[in-house]
């Protein structure tokens, strides 16, 4: 039996999409040939998710060797010192002289950019806040999980030696995890496989900041060097879309193309099958219900959908009493205006927002819907991980994304309808079509989705890490 060490902050109690990829890999790896150990964060680094955890993961977690560590977090200690000096002692000593418990972070360290659900607009920052943000930016570069690196390397080295690990596997984002795994590779000589769910050095998300900010340009230059070192150090590099693989092959022409391997996300048929009726539509709502599962943030912006829906209602092309849009997930401050925009447009009876819920709960909501929404603007390389959960539910997908992107190529005409994110009229046509054809291609979806069944595709993953 070979032994695999997985390094990931995307692990329960995190409920991020990245967590689902890690859990599915752990679940479907051949237990005869592979023993799995996990290196992750202590549970107190995650938000309080006790009210929305999924019990069905307990059996899987019991089979894994899980190693949890804390962080070396100077930002937390500095803030604690400041509060202590001010007499407020947030997490240090209270008025009775007793130690207060450490406050839990407000953000899931495993999430891909998601922040807590918020309806507050950003306020002007104080001088202290600006100074704090600057030093936080430095100490949490290239991402906030870099403060985990010292303890993760220390514990990871001990685990590798004690358990005689054969293969190290890290999955990002957060991308600093690859620095941890690459250091462990250099220290131990074990095989290293790195998994990129999102681009790193060529990510389009921060292009705007890099154009305006010299500090961001400096950070980007360092990130290019970090990625180059990680890629050269790794034995295999996994990319989750074909387009990402092509991008990495072009970016590293001096490395053999076979080093870069496409291995997509996939769905877990066991998680949904008990809830499904034979036709895949166990509940038929009175309204045609569209659902988006996942956080809304700067570049995952639902504005084109909102404007398209408003136009359709105003032109009486759809019945406002016969349609509903539900967005389930966090809203970051840069999208906090969205619920207000919906209300201002007079369609808040049609478009609703709900804070994050557990994986099983959101799956139940999606089962009760007709159409599932994918939002993927800006980048042509990425495909939202939720696409694979959507496939499992045998419902048509409304994909609002960039033209000639991974999202357009994957959704195509088989799994739903594509609309150009930059063309509101195109989004209107797609919504109107699915409103009138809410069960579009359900049988084709059922047939085509089998290519992404993780219970089957995991054999390819085993060949990669072997």
N, C-alpha and C positions, 0 to 999 in steps of 0.2 A: 504493500500500500504506500502511495506517495502522500506527502503532507503539504497542504497549501495554507499559507498565511494571507488573509485578506485584510488590508489596511483601509479603513473607511470610517468617516464620521456619519455616513448615510447608513444608519443602523438603528433598530429600535432602542429607545422610544421615538426616534425620528420617524415622521410619516411622509418624508419627501419622496418624490418620484425615484431619486437615486437609490433610496432604501429598497424599493421594490425590485430593482435590478439585482442588487446584492442578495436579497432574500431568495430570489428565484434561482440564482446561480447556486446558492447553498443547498436549496431544496432538491434540485434535479441532478446535481453531480452524483456520479455513481459512488455510493457509500462503500462499495467493495474495493474500489481502486483509489479513492481519495478520502483523506481525513482533513477536516477543515477547522482552522483556528481563526478567530477574529480579533483584531486589535482596533479598539474604538475608544470613544470618550466615556467618562463616567456619566451616569444618568442625570446627575444634577446640572450638567451643562446643557440640558435640553429644557424646553418649556414644560410646564406641568401638563402632561397629556393623559393623566390618570383617568380623566372622564371620557377619553376618546381613543383608548388603546384597543387592539383587536386580539381577543383571547386565542384565536386560532393559530397565532404565531408561536405560542408558548411551547408547543410540542417540538417545533423545528428548533427553537433556540436552545431547548434542553439537550439537543444532540450535538451542539457546537461547543467548542472550547473558546470561551469569550474572555478577553483580557481588556480591562478598562483602566484608563489612567486619567489624571487631571491635566491641567495646562500650567505653564509658567506664564502668568497673565499680569504683566506690569501695569497695564491700563486699569485693571480691576483694583490692584493694590494702591495705585495713586489716587483713584477716586475714593477709595475707602479711607485713606489717610486724610484727604481733603474734608470728607464728611466728619471724621473724628475731630479734626481741628476746629471745625465749625460747631461741634457739640451735638451733631445730628447722628453721627455714628451709624451710618447705614450698613450694617453688617459687621460692625466692630464690637462696641460695648454700649449697652443701653443704660438708661438712667439708674437702674438698680445694680449696675456693675456686672451684669451677666452678659455673656457673649450672645450676640444675635446670630441666627443662621445666615449663611451666605445667600444673597438673593439670586434667584435663577435668572439666567439671561432671557431676554425677551424674544430672541430669535433662535429658531431651530438651527444648530450648527451644521446639520446635514442638508438643509434646504438650499436650492439653487437660486440664491438672490432674493428669496421671499422674506418679507418682514411681517410683523404682527398686523392683523386687520386694524385699519385706522381710518377715521373719517375727519382727521384734523389736517388743516393746511399747514405747511411749513411756516414757522414764524422766523423773524429776523434773529440771527444768532448773536449772542452776547460775545464780548471779547474773550471771556473765559472759554466759552464754547468753541470759538474759532481756534484758540490755542490748543485746547484739548483735542479737537478734531485733527489738527495738524500732526501732533505727536502720536495720536492714535493711528493715523494713516501710515506713519513711518514704522511704528512698532508692530503693525498688523499687515505688513507688506511681505509677500504678494497678496495674501488674504488673511482674514482674522484667525484662521486655524494654524498659522505659522507658529503661534505660541504653544502649540501642542508638540512641535517638533522635538525639543530636547527630551521630554519624558517618553514620547512615542519611540524615538530611536533607542533610548535606554531599555525600555520594556521589550521592544521588538527584537533587539539583539539577544536578550535573555531567552525569549520564547523560541527564537530560531535555533539557538544552541541547545536548549533543554529538550525541545520537542523534535529536534532533527528535521526542521522544515526543509522541503525540497524546492518549493516555488513561492516567490513573493508576488502578490497581486495587489495593485492599488488602483482605485477608480476615482476619477474626478469629473466635475468639481466637488469640493475645493481642490485646486490644482497643487497647493502646497503639500498635499499628501504624496505626490510623486517625488518631491524632494526627500521626504522621509524614506520612501521605499528605495530610492536610488542610493542614499547614504547606506542603508542596510545592505544593499547589493554590494557596494564597495567594501563594506566591513566583513561580509560573510562569504561572498562569492556565489551566493545562491542565484538561481535563475530568476529574472525579473520580467514580469509582464505588466505593462501600464495600460490603463483603459481610459480613453478620453470620451466622455459623453458629450462634452462641449469643446469647441476650440479654445486654445489658450493664447498663444502669442499672436495669432491672427484673428482673434475674436473681434467682431464688428461692433460689439456693444459699447466700447469706449472710444470709438473713433472721434466723436465730437469733442470729448474732453481733451484728447491728445492734440487736436488741432489748436486748442485755445490755451493750453496749460503746459508750461515747460516741465513742471514737476511730473505731470502725467507722461510726458514724452520720455523723461528720464526713467520712470518706472517701467514703461514699455520696453525700453532698451534692455533693462535688467531681465524682464520676463522673457524676452527673446533668447537671452543667454541661458536662463534657467531651463526653458523648454529644450533648447539644443542639447544641454548637458543630460537632461533626463532621457531624451530620445536616443542619444548615443550610448547611454549607460544601459538602457533596457535591452533585453533579448528580443522581445516582441512588443509591438505597439498596436493596440486594438482601437478602432474607430467605429462609432455606432451607425454611420451612414456611408454609403458609397462615395458621396460627394466629399465628405471629410477625409476619407482615405486618399482620394485623388489629390486633395489639397495638400496633405502631408507628404505624399510621394513627390509632388512638385517642389515643395519647400525644402526637401532634403534629397536632392539629386545624387549626392555623394554616398548615400546609403542604399542598400539593396531594396528594391520595391517590395520584395516578399516579406520584409520585416514588418510592413504595415498591413494589417488584416482587418477586413470589415466583419464585424460581428454585431448584429443589430440587437436592440432590446426585443423582448418577447412577452407574451402574456402567459399567465398561469391559469390553465383551464379549471383547476380544482377550486380556485377561489370564487368563481362565479357560477359554475355549473349547478351547484345545489339550489341557486336562486332562480335558475332559468326554467321556463316551460319549454316544451319541444319546439315551439315556433319562435322562441327568443323574445317574445313580447308578452310577458305575463300580466302586465297592467296597461290598460288603454285609457290614458287621460282624456278628459273632455276637450282640453285644449291641445294644440300641437306645441309640445314643449321642447325648447332648445336649451341645452345645458353646456356650460363651460366649467370644467373642473381644474382648479389650479389658481395660483396667485396672479394678480394683475399688477404690473410694474411698468417702469418707464417705457420699455420697448415691447411689452406685451399689452398693447393698448387697444381696448375694444371700441374706440371712437368710430371707426368706419362702420361697424355693425350697428351702433346706436343711431348714426345718421341715416343709414340705409333703412333701418326699421321705421324711423320717423317719416321718411319720404313715402314708404309703402303705406303707412297708416293714413297719411295726409291725402294720398291719391286713391284711397279706398281699394287698394289692390289686395289687401288682406283685412280680415275682420279682427279688430283689436280685442274683441272678446273671445277670439278663437286661437290666440297665440300667446306664448309666454317665454321669456328668456330668463334663465337663472344662472348667475355667476357665483360659484362656490369656491371660496379661498380668500387668502389675505389680499389686502390692497395697500401697497406701499405709499408713502407720502406723495410721491410724484404722480400718483394716479388717484389721490384722495378726492379730487374734484369730480370724479366720474359719477358717483351717485347724485351729486348736485346737478350735473349736466343733464342727467336723465330726468330729474324732477323739473328742471327748467324747460325741457322740451315737452313736458306734459305726457310722458310715456312711462312714468314710474309705476303705473298699474300693470304694465307689461313686462318691464325689466326690473328684476329684483336681485339683491345681493345677500349672500350668506357667508359668515365667517368660516374658517376651516373646520372640518369635521374628520372623523376617522376614515380610514380607507374603506372599510366595509360599509360605512354609512353613505359615503359619496357614491359608492357602487350601487347602492340601493336607489338613491336618487336618480342615477343614470338609467337604471333599469326601468324606471317609471317615466322616462322621457321618450321622445321620438328621434331627435337629432342631437348629435354631440359635436361641440365646437372645438376646432383647433385654431389657435392664434399663433402665428410665427412670422412676424415682420422682421425687417432689417437683414437677417442672415439667409443665405441660400444653402448653407451647409448642414443645418440642424433640423431635427425632427423631434417635436415634443414627445417625451416618454409616454405620456398618457395615450398616445395614439394606439398603443398595443393593448391597453385596457379597453379602449373603445372597440377595437376589433372583436374582443371576446364577447361583447354585448350584442353583436350582430345588428347594429343600427347604423344608418347612414351618417357620414361625417360632413360637416360644413368646415372646410379648410380655408381660412383667410390668411394668406401668406404671400411671400414674394414669388414672382413668376420665375420659372426655370429653377426652382428650389427643390431640396429634398422632399419637402412637404407636398409640393405639387406632384412630383414624380411618384411618391408613395400612395397618395390618396387617389390620384388619377381619376378615372371614371369608374373604377371598380368599387372603391370603398366609400364613395360619396361625391361631393361636388366641390370643385376648387373655385375660389374667387381671389382676384388680385387685391391685396391689401391697400394698394394705392389708388384704387378705382372704386369709388362708392357705388357707381351704377352697376358695376360687375357684382358687387356684394348684394345689391338689391335683387338682381336676377337670381342669384343663388338662393337667397332666403325665400323668394317667392316660389321658386321651383320646389324646394323641399317642404314648404308649407302645403303645397298641393300634392306632393308625393312623399309623405313622411315615412313610407316603408320602402323607399327606393333601393333596389338591388340587394335586398336582405339575403336572398339565397346565394347570390354571387359572393357576398361578404363572407358567408358561412363557409363556402368552398375555398376561397382564396386565403382566408386568415390562417389556415393550417400551416402555411410556410413560416409563420411566426409563433408557433406553439413552442414555448421554452422547454417543455418536457421532451421535445424532439430535437430542437436546435442545440441543446446543451452538449450534444455529442461533438459538434464542431468546436465548441469552447474547450472541451477536454483535449482535443487534438492540438489546439493552440498552446495550452499550458503544459502539455506533456513533456 
